[in-house]
Amino acid sequence: MLTAVLALPLAAAQPRQPTRPTPGVVQEPHPEINAAIRALEAARLHLQRAAHDFGGHRVKAIRAIDAALMQLRLALKYDKE
């Protein structure tokens, strides 16, 4: 086990080979923004299905998620212009 603990920093320090795009696979232009949109949509769904209102904070959180989604979609739209 001690060997594994000592070897971990060495493994992390090794240079990584750059990843090459896979031929025929279209890359998302903004993967971070698209991932954030998917995560927020999932969070909204979880909150909408929640059994408890949490003193009105659940609704406020859903509204904040909707506002964040709008901003992210505007950012993607802005990039296309």
C-alpha positions as CSV (number, residue, x, y, z in Angstrom):
1,M,0.0,0.0,0.0
2,L,2.9,2.4,0.8
3,T,4.2,1.8,-2.7
4,A,0.9,2.8,-4.2
5,V,0.8,6.0,-2.1
6,L,4.3,6.9,-3.1
7,A,3.8,6.0,-6.8
8,L,0.6,8.2,-7.1
9,P,2.5,11.5,-7.4
10,L,4.8,10.0,-10.0
11,A,1.9,8.8,-12.1
12,A,0.2,12.2,-11.8
13,A,3.4,14.0,-12.9
14,Q,3.8,12.0,-16.1
15,P,3.0,14.1,-19.2
16,R,-0.2,13.1,-20.9
17,Q,-0.5,12.5,-24.6
18,P,-2.8,15.1,-26.2
19,T,-6.1,13.7,-27.2
20,R,-6.8,13.8,-30.9
21,P,-10.3,14.3,-32.2
22,T,-11.9,11.1,-33.4
23,P,-12.4,11.2,-37.2
24,G,-16.1,11.5,-38.1
25,V,-17.1,12.7,-34.6
26,V,-18.4,16.2,-34.5
27,Q,-17.1,18.1,-31.4
28,E,-19.5,20.3,-29.5
29,P,-18.4,23.9,-29.9
30,H,-18.8,24.7,-26.2
31,P,-18.8,21.4,-24.2
32,E,-18.6,23.1,-20.8
33,I,-21.7,25.3,-21.5
34,N,-23.6,22.3,-22.9
35,A,-22.6,20.2,-19.9
36,A,-23.8,23.0,-17.6
37,I,-27.1,23.2,-19.4
38,R,-27.7,19.4,-19.1
39,A,-26.7,19.5,-15.4
40,L,-29.1,22.4,-14.7
41,E,-31.9,20.7,-16.6
42,A,-31.4,17.6,-14.5
43,A,-31.3,19.6,-11.3
44,R,-34.5,21.4,-12.2
45,L,-36.2,18.0,-12.8
46,H,-35.1,16.8,-9.4
47,L,-36.5,19.9,-7.7
48,Q,-39.7,19.8,-9.6
49,R,-40.2,16.2,-8.5
50,A,-39.3,17.0,-4.8
51,A,-42.0,16.1,-2.4
52,H,-41.3,19.1,-0.1
53,D,-41.5,22.9,-0.9
54,F,-38.7,23.8,1.6
55,G,-40.4,27.0,2.7
56,G,-40.6,28.4,-0.8
57,H,-36.9,27.9,-1.5
58,R,-37.5,25.1,-3.9
59,V,-39.5,27.4,-6.2
60,K,-36.9,30.1,-5.9
61,A,-34.1,27.6,-6.8
62,I,-36.1,26.5,-9.9
63,R,-36.5,30.2,-10.9
64,A,-32.7,30.7,-10.5
65,I,-32.0,27.6,-12.6
66,D,-34.4,28.9,-15.3
67,A,-32.5,32.2,-15.3
68,A,-29.2,30.5,-15.5
69,L,-30.4,28.3,-18.4
70,M,-31.6,31.4,-20.2
71,Q,-28.2,33.1,-19.8
72,L,-26.3,30.0,-21.0
73,R,-28.6,29.7,-24.1
74,L,-28.1,33.4,-24.8
75,A,-24.3,32.8,-24.5
76,L,-24.5,30.0,-27.1
77,K,-26.7,32.2,-29.4
78,Y,-24.3,35.1,-29.0
79,D,-21.4,32.9,-30.2
80,K,-23.3,32.0,-33.3
81,E,-23.9,35.7,-34.3
